[in-house]
Amino acid sequence: MRASLLQIDVNDAETVESRRQRVASLVREQAGADLVVLPELWTTGAFAYEGFRTEAEPLEGPTYEVMAKAASDAGVWLHAGSIPERDPEGPLYNTSLVFSPSGELAASYRKIHRFGFDKGEAVLMGAGSELVTVRLPETVVGVATCYDLRFPELFRGLVDAGAETLVLSAGWPERRRSHWTLLAQARAVENQAYVLACGTAGTHAGVAQAGHSLVVDPWGEVLAEAGAGEEVLTVDFDPAKVADTREQFPALKDRLLGLDTPRRQA
Ligand SMILES: NC(=O)CCC(=O)C(=O)O
């Protein structure tokens, strides 16, 4: 299976519309890949809080339209990263869109863990509450977004729902790049799953981005890693390796504790 992670340079100089069109062209250039992945909030930038409101769009808004067409033009599964979604009946959401090769919406995922503690995304956006998996012909994809990476229980939930390939769209800052790489490998090892982690490059809203998108195999080996700048990271991987790893080293079968485990307080 061939995946292309598009590590987009998100900067304040380029307009949202120009970036949308530029990214659509990049997606079209990936014809031949099975899966193309974009980063989190690449229209505005994950830290461009002002833009969340001004650039928020309905689920089936301009980014949806352009990305649905790009997916069908290229004939690829497209994880189109996330958009600031305006729900007419609720708050804004950080929502990922996944399109099939015919340009149909296969899934959407509202980010569950919002970043910023008492500011930024954590106060400007609502939290999603549903885990999302998507069945591709070759593998079952589990969808997660950026800060979700710090919450292993979310990924374990995706694995329990059948996920074999964990796809993470992100806008991760350079300042915490060591966490990015370490956590991506940890999620792969503990879940015996592929991790495809696609971040942004450049600097927006004064926050330098980490870049260094990476693909990790179910044994925790980094198969490919991008540099700091805009880059298309293409990798061929064997989805059967998930079942092989889980069979040869069946640690997942040794799980003893679940949420229903009784707890005792002293
Ligand atoms: N956009 C994000 O979720 C940023 C997450 C982050 O910076 C971190 O977890 O560190």
PDBQT file of the ligand as one rigid body, heavy atoms in Angstrom, charges set to zero:
ROOT
HETATM    1  N1  LIG A 301      -2.879  21.497  17.666  1.00  0.00    +0.000 N 
HETATM    2  C1  LIG A 301      -2.562  20.745  18.680  1.00  0.00    +0.000 C 
HETATM    3  O1  LIG A 301      -3.330  19.875  19.089  1.00  0.00    +0.000 OA
HETATM    4  C2  LIG A 301      -1.236  21.006  19.311  1.00  0.00    +0.000 C 
HETATM    5  C3  LIG A 301      -0.816  19.933  20.294  1.00  0.00    +0.000 C 
HETATM    6  C4  LIG A 301       0.472  20.272  20.963  1.00  0.00    +0.000 C 
HETATM    7  O2  LIG A 301       1.071  21.286  20.716  1.00  0.00    +0.000 OA
HETATM    8  C5  LIG A 301       0.993  19.321  21.970  1.00  0.00    +0.000 C 
HETATM    9  O3  LIG A 301       0.336  18.345  22.312  1.00  0.00    +0.000 OA
HETATM   10  O4  LIG A 301       2.117  19.565  22.448  1.00  0.00    +0.000 OA
ENDROOT
TORSDOF 0
